[in-house]
Amino acid sequence: MKIQQFQFPSDWKLGPVAESFDFTGKPRGLDLSKNGDEIPFFRMDQIPLGRIHVSEFTPKPLAQLGSGTYVENGDLMVAKITPSFENGKQAIVDIETDFAYATTEVIPMRGRKGHSDTLYLFFYLLHPEVRSDLAGKMEGSTGRQRLSKTVLGDRFIPLPPLPEQKKIAHILSTVQRAIEAQERIIQATTELKKALMHKLFTEGLRNEPQKQTEIGPVPESWEVVNLATKAESFQYGTSVKCGYDIDGKPVLRIPNVVGGHIDPKDLKFGKPKKSELGKLSLELGDLLFVRTNGVKENAGRCSKFNGELSDCYFASYLIRVRLDPSVLNPDFLNEYSRTEVGMSFLSEKAIRTADGKFNINSGTLKTMLVPVPAIEEQEEIARTLALIDDKANNAILKKATLQNLFRTLLHELMTAKTRVHAWNFKNHNQRNRYGINDSARGRKTSTAARSTS
């Protein structure tokens, strides 16, 4: 973001980050043992992406501290090494003690009392153009480039009066917390589905006794059979050349087969041969299995075609399995193929080729062992799991909408296209002595903060 191209209000200041924010350094003579024999230590993998605060740390004995970066509670830690910086790794320290240590690959900084707001800086550094500009000035060898304090400190920042900084930060943090809430829903539903899939495919829905089979325990009434005995056909896709020009028919490829469904975003087009037109067209309920991949666990990945595209075909690196839904429900098999047992059956049989990829073939698919309950129970299990998918997909859509809103607000607020100086927000100024807004985050104030209030 070339901020010189924007017209800012007369009460906004424009200047280097270092003129308005401080880089944190360890105070001379500080007794590190004042909080005990251990000190909180932040590893790089504990500094989050897409979250404002970081509270997770590793307690480290003082005797084993060695090197590290001194940080204080309420500091903004900015990852300085590639690719962590480019990816947006940064967070504000939120712990029970006054100070901690972190990896040497962070730059800790904070706002100046009565002048600048740490949370405002946090969001400013998330602006994609700001981050891209700073990333272009990183120094060092390829793969080990770092952002220097000097470069970060010299970066110009538009700085409104402190009350407006806090209002801007309040608006953006409200949206960010809403994004985090959707992420928690997505994570919770993902974990719930994984647990429920294991339960349903081993215990069923009828409270039956179990029997041991080659794929583990299943209800007594279930069959365990080779897929070939229940499928109508196994078919490889077209090998015609495909491209992004909208010329010909849509042809699904490996990137389109993800997460159990068809993703039509990265779509290519081709002209199947006349002999392929009837044979390779996709129908509602067809299953597509990935037959080759550079990652072994992805060989055999499956997705169900739900009519996302009309007059659609599939490429040769995929195998189409067509079922009779009155015998084996496609949704049921699609879900089973994504269980730990279902995935491992195919990936473990994948053969590594000379080019380093892992392959399965139709013969492998035909021998895949699948559990087969009565068709009514298959359909009920599929519906149960689909309800969880609906909840997760709803959260994913909400998250995407909120992320778009966040990007728009971030740009408009930081460039003064939208002004909020006259707006009133309840509680937006209620932060503890570390600059952390406890009421907005819905958690109790830390013991250390309470002792000063």
N, C-alpha and C positions, 0 to 999 in steps of 0.2 A: 504494500500500500504506500504509494508516494504521497505522503500527507501534505506536501507542499502544494499539491494540485487542488486541495479542498479549501473552501472558505470557512474558517472557524469563527465563532462568536468572539467579540472583543474581550470577554472575561475568561476565555480559555488561554492557557499558556502552551507554547510549543517549544520543546527543548529536549535535550538528551535525557535518557532514562536516569543516568547517574546524577543529574542535577536535582531530581525529585525523589529518588528511591535510594536506599542504602544497601550495600553488600554487607552481609553479616560476617564478622570475624570473631574469633575467640577472644574474650576479654583477658587482659594480662592478669596473671595471678589467680585465675579461676580454679577453685578446688573441684575437680571432677567427681570426687568421692562424696560430695555433699548429699547426693541422693542414694548412696549405698555403694555396694561393690560392683554393680552392673550399670550399664548405660544403654538406653535405647539406641539401636543402630538400624538405619534404613538401607537395605540393599536396593540395587537398581530395579530388580523384579518386583519390589514392593511399592514402587512409585507408580501410581495408576495412570491409565489412559482414560480420559472421559469422565473423571471424577474430580471434585474440587479438593477434598481433604484426604489426608492419609493418616491413619491411626495404627496401621499394622506395622510392627517392627520386630526385630530380633534382639532380645536382651543379650548384651555382650559383656563378659567380665572385663573390668578395667585393665586387668593384667594382660588381656589378649587384644586390646584395642588396636594397637599398631597405627596404621595410617587411616585417615578418614577426614571428613569435612564437618566442622562444627556448625550446628544449626540450632536455632532457638524456636520454641513453640510459637506458632503463628507465622513463621517464615514461609515464603514461597520457594520451593526447591525446583529449579529448572534443570532438567537433564541436559548436559552439554555435549555428549558424544553421539556420533552417528550410529545407528539410525534412530536412537531414542529421541533426540531433539526433533528431527524431522517428523517423527510420528506424534509429537505433542505430549511427551511424558513430562508432567509437572504436577505438583500438588502442594497444598498448604499444610504444614505440619500441625497436627491436632493430637497432642498427647497430654498425659497427666503431669509431666515434669516440665521444668523451665527450659531445658536444653537437651540435645541429643547429638549423635554423630550420624553421618551418612556416607555413602560411597563417595570417593573423590571425584566422581563423574557428574556432580551436581554443582550448581551455583545457587547459594541461598541469598535471598534478598527480602526486603520488607519496605513498607511505606513509612514515611516520616510523620510523626504525630502532629496533627493539626494541619497537614499539608497534602499528603498523598495516601492513597488507600491500596493495601496489598492485593485485595480481591479485584480491584479495578485493573491492576497490572496483570494479574493472572489471566483475565479475559482478553486484555489487549494483546498479550503474547499468543493467544489462540487464533488471532486473525490470520487466515491462511496466507495472505500476501505478506504480512509482517514476518511470519515464520519462514516463508520461502526466501525472503530477502536476507534474513539472518543466516539461513542455511547456506546461501550462496557465498557467505563470507567466512565459513568455517575453514580451519587450517589443519594441516597434517596430511599424512599419507592416506591413500584410498582405503576406506574401511575403518580408519581410526581417526577420522577428522573430529575436531572439537571446536566448540564455540567459545571464544575468549570473553573474559569479563569486560575487556576494553570494547570489543565489538558490541556486546549487549548494552554496555553503559552508554555508548555513543549513539545508539539508535534513538531517533527522535520519537517522542510520544506526545499526542495531544492531551492536555491535562485541564479538564474543567475545574471549577471550584470544588473543594472537598465534598460538600453536601451532594453535588451533582454526580461526582465520582461514585459515591456510595449508592445513589439511586440507580445509576447505570448498572453497578455490580449487583444490586438487589434484583433488578429485572432479569438479568442474565442468569443469576444463580437460581432464581425461581424456575426458569425454563430448564436449566441444567439438572436441578433436582427432579423435575418431572421426567426427564430423560432417564436419569438413574433409576427412578421408580419403575419405569417400563423395562429396563434392563434386569431388575430384580425379578419382575414377573416372568420374563423370558427364561431366566436362569432357573427359577423355581418350577416352571412348567416343564422345562427340559429334564430336570432331575426327576420330577413326578412321573413323566412319561417313561423314562428309562426304567424306573422301579416297577411301574404298572405293567410295562411290556414283559418284564421278567416274570411277574406274577401270573399274568394272563396266559402266557405261552407255556407255563409249567403247571399251573393249577386249573386253568379254565374258569368257567363261570358257574358250573353246576355242583360244586363242592363234592367232586368225585374222589375216590381213592386214586393214588398215582401208581404208575408203573415205570420201571427203568427202561430206557431205550438208548439207541446209539446217539441221540441228541440230548440225552439227559431225561429227567422225570417229566412225564406228561400224564394227563388224566387217562384212566383205564380205557375209556370208550374211544379215544383218539387213535387214528392210524398214523404211522410214520412211514412214508413211502418216498420213492424217487420221484422227482418232479415230472419225469417223462411219462409216468403212468397217469397223470392228471392234466397235463397240458395238451392243447390241440396242435401247437406247432412251435418250432424254434427257427428263427430266420435271421440271417446276417443282412446288414444294410447295404446301401449303394456305395460304390467306390468312385462315382463321378466327381469331377473337380467342382468345388463349391467356392463361392466368394460372397462379399458383402453387397455387391450390386444386386438390386432387387430384380433379378432376371432368372426366371424359372420358378421352381417350387421351394418352399422352406424345407431345409434339411437339418434335423436335430443331430447334434454332435455331443461328444463327451462333456463339454462345459455346460450343456443344457440339462444334463441329468444330475441333479443335486437334491439332497435332502428329502428324497422320496417323491418329489414332484418335478415337473418340467419347468425350467426357467428359460423363457424365450428371449432374454435380453440380448445375449451375444449370438445373434442368429445369422446364419449364412444360407445362401440359395444355390440351387443347382438344377440341372436338367436330367432327371433319371431317364434311362433308356425306355423305349416303348414297352419292352418286355418286363420292366420293373414297375410300371405304373400301377398295375393292379396288385402285384405281389408285395410291394414294399410300402404301400400307403398305410397310415396309422389309423386305428379305430379306437373308440372310447374303451378304456379298460386295458389296453395293451400295456405290457411291462417292458421296459428297456433296461437291459443290463450292460454295464461297461465291461468290455472284454479285454481291454489293454490299458495300462496306466503305469506311470513312472513310480507311483506309490503303491506298494503291495496291498495295503489295506483297502485301496480304492478299486482294485480289480474285483468285479462282481457287484459294484455299486448299482442300486436299482432305483428306478422312478416309474411312477404310473402316469400314463398319458390320459389326461382328463379333457381332451378336446380343446387345449389351449390355442391351437392353430388349425385352420381348415386346410384340406388338401396337402397334408404334411407327410414328409418322409424321414428316413433316418440313415445315418452314415454307417460305413462298414465296420467301424470300431465299436458298434453297438449290436446287441443281439435282442431281437424282439421275441418275447414269449407271449403267446396268445392262449387264453384260458377259456373254458366253458364256465361262466359265472355260476351256473347251477350246480357245478361240481366243486370248484375251487374259486373262492371269491378273490378277485384281483387285489382289493384293498387289504385283505387278510394276508396274502402272500407278500405284498409290498411291505407291510409292517413287519412281518416275520423276517424278511430279508435284511432288515435293519437292526435286528436284535444281535447281541454279541455272538450267539451261536450261529445265526444265519449268515452274518458277515464273515465270520472266521471260516466257515465251511468252504466258501468259494475262494477267499483270499489265500488260505493255506494251500490250496491246490493250484494256485497260479504259478506258472513256469516262467523263470527269468530268461529273457531272450538276449541275443548278442548286443542289441542296442541299449540294454539295461532296463528295459520295461518288463512288466509282469503281465502275462497273458492267461486268460481262460478261453475255452471254446464251448461250442454247443454241447459237446460230449460231457464236459464238466458240469454244465448246467443241468443236463438231463439226469445226472446222478445225484443232484442236490437232494438231501433228505429234508422233507418238509412235514410238519405235523398237520393232520387233517381231521378236525372235528366235524360234527354234523354241520351242514351248510348254514342252519339257523344260528348256531353258536359262532361260526366264522363271521357272519354278518354283524352279530351283536358285539363281538370283540372289536371288529373294524370300526363300528360306530362309536364305541367307547373311546378308542384312541383318537378318533377324528375330533371329538369334542375338545380334547386337550390341545390338539393342533390348532383348532379354531381360536382358542384362548391365546396361544402363543403367537399366531399370525396376527391377531388383533393388536397385541402388544407391539409386534414388529412394525405394523403400519403406523401406530401411534408414535412410536419412537422415531420413525422416519419423518413424520410430519413435524414433530417437535424439533428434530435436528435441522430441518429446513427453516423453521421459524427462528431457531437460534442463530443460524448463519446470517439471516436477513437482519435480525435485531443487532447482532454483533457489529455488522458493517455500518448500519444506519446510526447506531448510538455512538460508535467510536469516531464517526466523521461528522457528527452533529447534524445529520440530515433529519434526525428525529430528536427533539429536545425534551428532557424530562425534569428540568430544573424547577418547574412550578408544580410538579406532581407531588402528592402526599402519599406516603406508604406507611402503614402501621408497622412498627417494630423494626424497620429497616436499619435503624441506627443502634439497635440493642446488641452490641458485641461485647465479649469479655475483654480482658486486658491483653489478650493475644490477638485481637481482631477477628475472633471467630464468633459468628452469629449463632448462638446455641438455640434460641427459640425458633429461628427459621429452619434449623436442621432437625428439630424435633427430638433433641437428646438433652440429657441433663448436663449442666455446667460441670466441668471437671473439678475435682477436689481442690487443685491448686488455684483455680480461678475463683471458687467459692470463698476461699480463705481471705481474699482481698476485697470482697464486696461488702 
